[in-house]
Amino acid sequence: MVKKNKILVTGGCGYIGSHTIVDLIENGYDVISIDNNSKSDLNILNGVEKITNVKVKKYIVDLCDLDETIKVFEENKDIVGVIHFAAYKSVSESVENPLMYFDNNINSLVNILKCCKLFSITNFVFSSSCTVYGNPEYSPVTEETKLKEPESPYGYTKQMGEKIIEQTIKTSNIKSILLRYFNPVGAHKSIEIGESPIDKPTNLIPIITKTAIGEYSEMNVFGFDYPTIDGTCIRDFIHVSDVAHAHTLSLNHLLNKSNNEKLEIFNLGTGNGYSILNVIETFEKVNNVKLNYKLSNRRAGDVISIFANNEKAKRILEWSPKYSLEEMLITAWEWEKKVNKVSI
């Protein structure tokens, strides 16, 4: 029997992490997960097991604890690659508590890179974000678009994370791919896993689904006077399974040594910009539900408009998004209904 390549996924119980574990397993990888479950649900791995028939080896470890993190690597000396998701990710929470975000997101990255150097792991995929572009002067943004000041401490942690990796690999054998996601949404087509925020969600789609299910009586649309088609922010929404598959392709790219550069960056988005009101209207139409929402003042940390040029990922990784906005919103709603055990 051919031995499978073992991949460590940090933040494996998180939204994108769990979907990526499924994609990795389905593409022949052996996967272990690290997650401290401070903002994720350990039970999400039960959904992963239902989809893949594989029980994922898991470690409940805080990556900010270097000694405990090293123990995981000592027990798994055959790890060939790391995908690093583990981070706090709420823009609004980061504005309210910047030190918590700098402490967690930066220290966890530094520790995982220390372990990669210590255990000679040379393949590293980093979960970055379109927030590194700040408020761009134009869209679609390419990987060459000049990075501006981020609009939030969360964005700073991603921008700083990219720089930390860039400097680290200059003096090591590590090769890295940075994946700049736009707005991952939806749920796995099986509806066995989806977005399960532990805290009150700040992302648009879970707020929409929780309003539709009746958990919230009303939702706010932050900002109605932006210089956009209808006054609301413009975003590039992409299905989480499409994002997940890009991580598998990135690992293939690294392991097959088909990359010439030590550091490569890819945008992960559909290339389509949708206004917040457009998304709300599409959700109502495809799911036949009515949302109670109101237009509110702008929210600190929000970028006006951003969507991706994804040609580089298509060309080099041979990746392309498969799901439409309608499919994203249908799966998100089906997941919400399943979580709440209701049929509407």
C-alpha positions, 0 to 999 in steps of 0.5 A: 500500500502506498503511504499517503502524504501527511498534511497538518491543518491548523484550525482544522475545526474551523469553517474553511479548515474543515472543508479543506480537510474533506478536499485533502482526504478526497484527493488522497492525503492523510490529514491531522488537525490542530485547533484549540476550539476557542472559536470553533466546534470540535463536533464539525469533524464528525461531519467530516467523518460522515462525508469521507468515512475517515476519522481525522486525528485531532489535537486540541492545542493552542498554537501560541503555546510553543511547547505543546505545538512542538509535541504534535510535530514530535508525534508526527515526524512524517508531516510533509506540509502545513496549511495554516488557517488558525487565526481569529478572523472577525474584522469588527472584533479586531477593531474592538480588541486589536491586541487580542488579534495581534497576540493570537494571529502573529504568535501562532504563525511564528510558532508554526513556522518555528516548528516547520524549520525545526522539523524540516517541513518545506511546504507551507500554505498560508490562509491570507485575505483580500483585506491585505489590499486595504481600500483599493483604488480599483477592482478587480485587484491582481496579486500585483496590486499595491497593498494599502493600509489595511482597514482593520487590525485583522487585515494588519495581521494578514499583511504582517503574516505575509511579511513574516513568511516572506522573510522567514523563507529567505533563510530556510528551505521552506517554500510557501503559497499565500492564498488571498481569499475574498469572501468564502460562503456556503456549505459542503454540498452534503450539508454535513459541514458548514459555517458554525461561528461560536460567537455572534457572527459578523460575516454577512451570510451567517447573519442573513441565514440567522435572520431568515431562521428567526434567530435575529429579528432584524439585520443591519446593512452597514453603509448605504451611501458608498459610491457604488451601484446601490450605495452598499459595499461590493464584495466577491463571494466564493463558495467555501468548497472552491476555496478548499480545493485551491489548498489541495492544488497548492499542496500538489503544486509545492509537492510536485516542485512545479513552482519555481519561486520560493513564495507565490501568491494567488487570489481566490475569488470568482471575479464578480463583485456583488453589492450587499443588497444584491446578495440579500435579494438573491438569497430571498429569491432562490430560497423563497424567504423574506429578510427583515433588514434595515440600512444603518450607518457605516461600520469601522473596518469595512472596505468599500469595494473589492473583487478579484482577478483570479487569472493567475490561480486559473493559469498556474494552479489550474483552479477555477470556481465551480459554484454560482452565487445562487448555489452558495446561498442555497447551501448556506440556507440548507446548512442553517436549517439543518443546524436548527433542525427545521424545514421551511 
